[in-house]
Amino acid sequence: MTLLDGPRFGPRSGEAPRRLVVICHGLGAHGQDVIGLAHEWAIAVPDALFVAPDGPEPYPETEAGRRWFDVGDRAPATLAAGVRRARTALDTFLDAELGRLGLADGDLALFGFSQGAMTALFTGLRRRAAPRGILAYSGALLDPATLAAEIANRAPVLLVHGEQDDIVRPFLSRWAEGALRAAGVPVETLFGDFGHELSPSGIAVGARFLARIFAA
């Protein structure tokens, strides 16, 4: 199994980390593409270390790109098998980082964009202890039929999706919202007039969400 690693930023406070925010990039990107989020969100959570691990698999269409799992075959069973493999790699990374920093699961927040959102949402709700929160942007809830049997915690979730997204359609986050609420998961949403991107409004609502959950 590939051991994950990627760029880090913070804490902005200059002190030892008291929180860990893990940022999962989208398909074909890599950690360096999304670690810039930390520069904005560190203002809201100055005691957090932000880490953006590169996905476990190379992305064959670009030299530096990574992916969490293959999407060549988008059959639900194939996607479910892929996100399960990604979960194993991400869980191993999360446990190692928390252990290295001497932090607990409740000191962790998970963020993901697009395929990273699918991975973060799938993994976060199946961890043995709840992370402080999960932020899933422009993603989807994969393998939903197994959620009721496998859900291990009910960490609060923020779903953000652009109404103009023509890559991962916004109805997938609306459907995820309903499925998560039915499973007893607290959910907040932002559906805005933007596409498949990290919009300023999405970044701002994410900063507020992080500040609030870590203050709770």
QUICOR-V254731 format. One record per residue. N is the residue number from 1. OMEGA is omega as a letter, one per 20 degrees, with the letter a starting at -180 (NA if undefined). Layout:
n | omega
N | OMEGA
N | OMEGA
//
This chain:
n | omega
1 | r
2 | r
3 | a
4 | r
5 | a
6 | a
7 | a
8 | r
9 | r
10 | i
11 | r
12 | a
13 | a
14 | r
15 | r
16 | a
17 | r
18 | r
19 | r
20 | r
21 | a
22 | a
23 | a
24 | a
25 | r
26 | a
27 | r
28 | r
29 | r
30 | a
31 | a
32 | a
33 | a
34 | a
35 | r
36 | r
37 | a
38 | a
39 | r
40 | a
41 | r
42 | r
43 | r
44 | a
45 | a
46 | a
47 | a
48 | r
49 | r
50 | r
51 | a
52 | a
53 | r
54 | r
55 | a
56 | a
57 | r
58 | r
59 | a
60 | a
61 | r
62 | a
63 | a
64 | a
65 | r
66 | r
67 | r
68 | r
69 | a
70 | r
71 | r
72 | r
73 | a
74 | r
75 | a
76 | a
77 | r
78 | r
79 | r
80 | r
81 | a
82 | a
83 | r
84 | r
85 | r
86 | r
87 | a
88 | a
89 | a
90 | r
91 | r
92 | r
93 | a
94 | r
95 | a
96 | a
97 | r
98 | r
99 | a
100 | a
101 | a
102 | a
103 | r
104 | r
105 | r
106 | r
107 | a
108 | r
109 | a
110 | r
111 | r
112 | r
113 | r
114 | r
115 | r
116 | r
117 | r
118 | a
119 | a
120 | a
121 | a
122 | a
123 | a
124 | a
125 | r
126 | r
127 | a
128 | r
129 | a
130 | r
131 | a
132 | r
133 | a
134 | r
135 | a
136 | a
137 | r
138 | a
139 | a
140 | r
141 | a
142 | r
143 | a
144 | a
145 | a
146 | a
147 | a
148 | a
149 | a
150 | a
151 | a
152 | r
153 | r
154 | r
155 | r
156 | a
157 | r
158 | r
159 | r
160 | a
161 | r
162 | r
163 | a
164 | a
165 | r
166 | r
167 | r
168 | a
169 | a
170 | r
171 | a
172 | r
173 | r
174 | r
175 | r
176 | r
177 | r
178 | a
179 | r
180 | r
181 | r
182 | r
183 | r
184 | a
185 | r
186 | a
187 | r
188 | a
189 | r
190 | r
191 | a
192 | a
193 | r
194 | a
195 | a
196 | a
197 | r
198 | a
199 | r
200 | r
201 | r
202 | r
203 | a
204 | a
205 | r
206 | r
207 | r
208 | r
209 | r
210 | a
211 | a
212 | a
213 | a
214 | r
215 | a
216 | NA
//
